[in-house]
Amino acid sequence: VDAKPLAAGEIWKLLSRLPQIGLVLECSAETLVSDHGLEVTEAERLKKLCGAATAFTFEIERLEESGIRLLSFLDEGFPSHLVDVLGTKASAFLLVAGNIDLLERTGRGIVGSRNASQEVIEVAESAARAAVRHGDVVVSGLARGIDRVAMSAALEADGEVIGVPTEGLRRVASGNEIRNLVHEGRICLLSPYAPDVGFSVGLAMGRNRFVYALSQSTLVVASDLKKGGTWAGAEEALKG
């Protein structure tokens, strides 16, 4: 389709202008312009995107075969608190795998540096076990270091985890350990990114805000002083 997909901000802006999102499917481009005040180029772009519905359906089916579900802001189970916290920075569509009921539980984020001392690791493990004792879900970025330590400690304590990876979900969910946890219902993987995307610093920073938004509170166990992704993510969360 010769039309650029809508970014999250564009979707939220469109929702504020239309009484029902279904009008995009029901109305012609001309009606979207005349009755709802859209620009001509905007309306034409939307109708072109609607024309890709068949290909979109096939891709959803392929994802489901991999155990991945597309969750939209219109679906039951979509974590509405993401929108409450992130506003127009929240993704309108998420890819999820595993136990989505965990998204309704109280989340406790535990984050920190990739390289950590034994003392710092023990703090992360203790915090994860405490979260489990209180019936909360540990929210992790799944990165090497403190994120993985917190996840492992929560699971060893018979708890559950929400994982927000930087890489695409199809890549992450293909590993044996994660796949088994998904099947057991002990983890929910959530991603705002394409299913096969690789790591980048930009995606890692975007991932951080989802970890904070899914958590009622977040413990930064350790961070480099005024540098690195952990520091930047914590600063952004405090400003938000």
Disulfide bonds with the S-S distance in Angstrom:
none
